[in-house]
């Protein structure tokens, strides 16, 4: 019969591997559902900005673009990669005409998406 010590020595590395793979899975798995609650929160934040320049000056996470005709668009997004990020797969944008739109689905980041 194997001693308890030998069983522990054999089982411990397997346990660490299982925990490690679980953590890696949680940190890298996709979360594409989006969050209507986060979208509403961001909608209020985006509506508080006067224009693209004001938004980028007041919130470093805002991404935007100004077009040659003077129109602009800006918004916020949440990366889908990592189950621990609330609202992964959420994009909310506001345009120069005042329209605010939310989109839900797969969002690749993290360079342009927030992790707050």
Protein Blocks (a to p, Z undefined) as FASTA:
>chain_A
ZZfklmmmmmmmmmmmmmmmmmmmmmmmccfkbpfklmmmmmmmmmmpmblmlmmmmomk
bccdddfkopacddddddfbhjklghihiacdddfkopacddedddddfklpccZZ
